[in-house]
Every structure is written in C-alpha cells, then in structure tokens.
Amino acid sequence: MRKYDMPLLPCLDPHEQDHEYRDRRDQTDGCHRHHQSDQPAEEDSRSGYHFALREMPRIGFQIHVNAFIVLGMPEQVDNQAQDSVLVGHDLPETSAPSDAPNASTEEALSATNLVVHGRAPVELTVYKGEIVGLAGLVGSGRTRLARALIGDVRSTGTIKIGGRKVGRLTPERATRAGLALVPEDRKVSGLALGASVEANIVVSALGKLMSVVGLVRPGSRPRLATQMIKRFVIRPPDRKKLVGNLSGGNAQKVLLARAVGSKPVAMILDQPTAGVDIGAKAELHNQIRLSARQGAGILVISDDLDELLELSDRILVVNSGVVTGNHRKADLTPASLLADMSRSTTNG
C-alpha cells in the first residue's frame, strides 16, 4: 500500500481539509518514485492508513492494500470492503441503534444550569440506555464540559447521576455515584502502564468487590478481570500481563473494560476508539452498544463524525462551551453535522 504520511486533520472546515489533503498528496506523489517508505503502518487512527480511506472519495486516491490487492477507485469501494481487506477478515456485524430503542425515561446523567468558565448555562440529559454523541470543532469545549460533568473542572449548577443530585462534585464522588470516565489519552490519564491488566480493570470496581467487613472478597478480583477479558476479547488473554506491553487496541479495550466492570449508571467516553485499528474499533463499538442495552447512559465525544453518527441515538453540538444543537441521529448527515459544528454561536 502506498504510504502517505498525512495525519488526520482536525475538524476545522471541510474545504480547508480538502485543500490540505490534496496539497500533501501532490507533494508526496512528486517524490514517491524516488523514495518509498518501508516503515509499517502504525496502529493509530490519526497517523496510519485507514482513517484516510473515508476521505479518499473527495481527494482522489486509488486504494491499494499491501501492494498486492487493488480494490479500485474510491467511489467504487464501500467502507465495509475497505475495512475487511485492511484487517484481513470480515468484521463483526454491527447495527447502529435507531431512535434510542433502549432508552428509558429514567435519567442516567443530567446537568441543569451548568456554568463552566463563565460560559452560558448548559442543559444536558442522557437517559438510561441511550447513547448521546457530543460533537464540536477542536477547541469547542467538549472535553472541558465532560470534565465538568465528572467534577474535574470547577463549575456551578446542578449535576445528577442516576437521578440523584451530587453535591460538591469531585471525580471520586462522581465515581461512587455511578459515573465512569474513559479519558481522551489512555497513556497519560487513563491506564497504569506498569500495572497488570487485572489491576487496571478492577481498580474502579474495588468498592463493589468488598465484603461487609471492608475487605475485598476472595477471588473477586481475578473473576472480574477474567470476565472482562473474555467479554472484550483482550489479547493475550492474560490478566497478569502488563498493560504497557499490549497493543494500542487491546490497551483501549482494557480502559473501556475498567469502566464497564464498575457497573456504572452512566459513562463518558472521550475519543473511545482513538489510536486503534479498524477491527478493534468495530469490537469497541459493539461493546458500547451492549452497555447501552444493559441500561447505561453513555455520552460519547469523538472527532470521527462517522463514528458519532453510527453510534449515537442523539447528537449534541457544542460551540464555545455551549450546547447549540440537539439532533436525532436520523435527521443528520456528516455534511449537515459538520455545518452545524462550524456555525458560530451567537450567544457565546
């Protein structure tokens, strides 16, 4: 496969993206006949190959895989065919939820009159069994809003988890109340790379593994770790393996398994499939949907608009730290969503 070292461009403006991709493509084509990289593709949706396939119909590549298979021109090749060839096998069947079939009328996570850094008040509700996407351009305040919901950023207003108000919110209190966070950067703030898979999975569930005398019940730690390893198909299936020795996709599975293993009422997933290959991404999507079917309310932040549209029942658009749009997934296309994200807020 011809290698184009083009990192994924942030969601700034679709026309600017196209011009930048084409400029880089033309520069690369000019020198490609003199030099072809032998470096392997990195397992990173932002710096490898597969991320760019969705952009190829606009910017005009021919798709090759490993220099042996020519799939054809981009407009002739659907996404499923691309993905299956790239990973070397058929991907698991997925079906995106429609109109929140699992959602109840019970609130999993809500914010009322939430003010962060002096911005306009935010009103937000995620129901049990519902997946809500949080979309916005880079710098729109999505992650800051998520951090406020878990008590990691100072804010005013009312936050309820499972319908219960949490006073003097801190990350520890939010976790005890049933809110789990999968942070944006698994290596910096997500995982203990020098600890085992088991230790990383069970750390958020220790309170629920204790007996009435305050001790962790015998066998409960390895039992939970083994259950999560099987559910998430973590490879190798070794609970004693150091997380730092896992591939990016398997490390991300451990991070999501930790959140799910704590049996939360609600989860905030910030870039849940960043830096994983297409196969792991499909598996993670299925696990996110399964958690929603089991009753968790899920808030997903992602730079990947296709991912948001595939996973979400509703999508909230954030602009300058304020929720400026609330859309059913069925009413959106990638183009209309990006247009709404790009629209300047009038009150922020």
N, C-alpha and C positions, 0 to 999 in steps of 0.2 A: 504494500500500500504506500503510495507516495505520501511523504511526511511534510505537512505544513505546520510549522511551529506557531500556531495562532491561538493565543489564549482566548477563552470566552470573553467577549466584550460585555461590560455591564449594560443593563437595560437603561440606556440613555435616550436614544432616539433611533428608530428603525432605519431611517435614511442614512444617518451618520454611521451606523453599524455596517450597512451595505457598502458604503464608500470605503470604509476602513478595511473590510474583508477583501474587497476587490483589489485595493492598493497592495495589500500584503500578498495576495495571490499572485499578482503580476510580478512583484519583486521576486517572489520565490521561483516562479516559472523561468525568469531570466537567468537564474544561476543554477537551476536544478540539473541541467545537463552536465554541469561541471562538478557538481557535488551532490551526493545523495546520502542522507544520514542513515547509519546502520543502528542507531540507538533504538531500543524497544520503546513501544508506546507506554506512557505512564498510565497507571490506573487512576486517572483523575478526570472527572467530567469537565474540568476547566482547562486542562492543558493537554489532553490526549486527543483521540480521533473522534470518538463517537458523538461528542457534543456538536461538532460542526456539521454532521450529516443533516440535521434539521434545517440548517441554513443553506445547504448546497442548492436547493431548487432556486433560491434567489440569486446566488452568486456564481453559479455556473461551473461546477466541477464535474468530472466523470469519476464515478465511485469505483475504486479498486480495493480489494482486500488481500493483503499479503502477496501482492503482485501476481497471484495465480488466478483469482476469480475476478471477472469483470461483471458487476451487476448491471451496468448500463448507465444511461444518463439519469440524473437525479429525479426528474419529473416522471420517470418510468418505474421507479423503485419505491415501494411503500416502506413505511417505517419498520413494520414487523419483519420484512425480509432483510432489511439492513441489519437490524439488531440480532436476528438469529444467526446470520453469517458471521458477524463480528465475534459472538461468544462461542460459536461452534456447535450450537444445539438450539432446539426450539425453546423459547422462553415459556415460563408458566403462564397459563391462561389468566387474564385479568379482566375484570369488569368494573368499570367505574360506577359508583353509586349514582342514582338519579333522583333528584328532588328529595334527598335525605330520607330514604326509606327506613333507616334505623333510628332516626331521631325521635326522641320523646318530647314531651312538654316540660320535662324537668331540666333545670339549668345545671350545667356542669361547671361553667365559668362565666362570670359576668363582671362588668365594670360599669359603674354609674357615676357620671360627673367626674371622671378621672382626668386630672390635670397633671401633665408631665412637662417640666421645664417651662412653665408659663404658657403653654400652648392652649388652644381652645379645648373645652371638655370633650372627652371621648365616651361614647356609649357603645358597649360591646357585649354580646351574649353568644355563648356557644352552648348548645343543648347536648344532653347525653345522647350518644350515638351519632352525632353529627361531626363532619369534617369541614372546617371553615378555613379557607385559604386567606392569607394576608399578603397582598400584593403591593408593590411600590418600587419606585426607582431607587437606585443606590443613593443613600443619604435621605430617604424619605421619612425615616424614623420608625421603621418596622421593628427592628431589633430593640430599640430603646423602649418602645411600647411593650414588647414582650417582657423585657427585663422589669418594667414597672409592674406588670401583672404578677410577677413572681416575687416582687419585693426587693429586687436588686438595684432599682433606681428609685429615688425619692419621688413621691407623688402625693396628691391629695385626692379624695373621693372615696368611693366605696367599692371594694372588691369582694365578691362572694365566690366560694369554691364549694360545689355541691349544694348550692342554695344557702350556705351559711356564711355570714359576714366574718371576715378575718381582720381583727383589729391589730394595729401596729405591725403591719405586714413585713416579714423578713423571709428570705429564702427558706430558712429552717421551718418557720411556721407554715409557709405555703406547702412545703413538702409534707408536713404532718397532717395538713388539712386535705391532702389528696391531689396536689398538683405536681406533675412531673415535668421536667425540662430536659430536652435534648439540645444542648447548646450548639452554636454555629461551628466552633472549632474544636473537634474532638481531642486534638493533641494538646491544646493549651488549657482548656477549661472543662473538657468532657471526661477523659479517661486517665486513670493512673497507669501509665505505660509500663512501669516497673512492677506492677502487681499482676496477679493471675486473672484469668477470665472469671473464675468463681468470685474472687474478691470484688471485681468491678461490677458484676451482675447483682450481687446480694447487698451491696452497701446501702442502697436506698430502701431496702425491704427489711433491714435488721429489726426495726421496731415491731414489725408484724410477725417476726420469727421468734420472738421472745415468749417465754412461759410467764405464768403469773408471778413467779418469784424474780423476774427480771433477768433471766439467763436465756441465751439462745438455745432453743430446743435441739437436742442431739440429732444430727443427721439432716436438719432442715436446710442448712447452707448448701451442702453438695446436692441435695434433692432439688432445690430450686434452680441451681446452676445447671444441672443436667436437663431439667425440663426446658429451660430457656435455650440451651444449646441445641436440643432436638427441634424445638419449635422454629428457631431462626436458622437452622441448618448451618451452624457455625463450624468452620473448618480450620484446623483439625478439631474433631470433637473431644477436646482435652481440656477439662476445667482447670487444670494446673498450668496450662500454657500461659506464658507471659503475653499480655495484650500487645506490648511493643513489638513482638515477633509475628504478629498477624498481618495479613494483607489489609489494605485500606477498607475493602468491602466487608471483611469479617470483623474488623475493629468497629466499624459503624454498626454492624449487627449487634455487637456486644453493648454498645451505647443505647440502642433502642430497646434491647432486651432488658437492660437495667431499669429503664423507665416502665416498661410493661410489667416486669416482675414485681414492682411495688404495688400493683393493682390500683392505679390512680383513678380518681374521678375524672380528671382532665389532664391533657398533655399539651405542652407547647413544643413543637418540633421546628427548630430553626435550621434550615438547609439540611433536611434529614437524609438526602442522598448525595450530598456534595462529595466528590472525590471517590466515587465508587463506579465500577463498571456496569454495563447495561444489565447483565444477569443479576447482580446483587441489587440493582435498583428495582427491578421487577419484583424480586423477593421481598424487599423492604416495603414496597407499595402494598403487596398482599397482606403483610403483617399489620400495616397501618389500618387497612380496611377491616381486618379481623378484629382489631382492638375497638374500632367503632361499632362493629356488630355486637361486640361483647358489652357495649354500653358506655365506653369512654367518650367524652367530648374532646375533640382534637383541633388545635389551632396550628396550621402549617404555614411557615414562612419559606418562600423559595424564590430564587432568581429565575428558575425554569418555568416559564409560563405554561408550557405543555404539561408539566408536572402538576401545577396548580389546577389546571382545567381538567386533568384526568382524575385527580384525587378528590377534589372538593365538591361539597354539596352547594356551598355558597362561597363567594369571594368578596372580601372587604378590601377596598383600595385605600391606601394610606398616602397622604401627601402632606409634607411638612409636619409630621407627627399627629395629623388629624385624620380620622376616618371620613373620607369624602365620597365613598361609594359602597353600596351593599347590593350585590348582584347574585341572582341564581345562576348556577353554572350553565344551565341550558340556554340562558339569554346571552352568553358571551362567546366570542371567538378570540383567538390570540391577538388579532388586529384590534378588535374593539377594546379588549382589556388593556393592551399597551397604550392605546389612545387615551383611555381614561386615566391611566397611571401618569401619562405625560401632561395631562391638563393641569394648569396651575390652579392651586386652591385660591379662592377669593377671600377667604377669611383667615388664612394662616400667615 
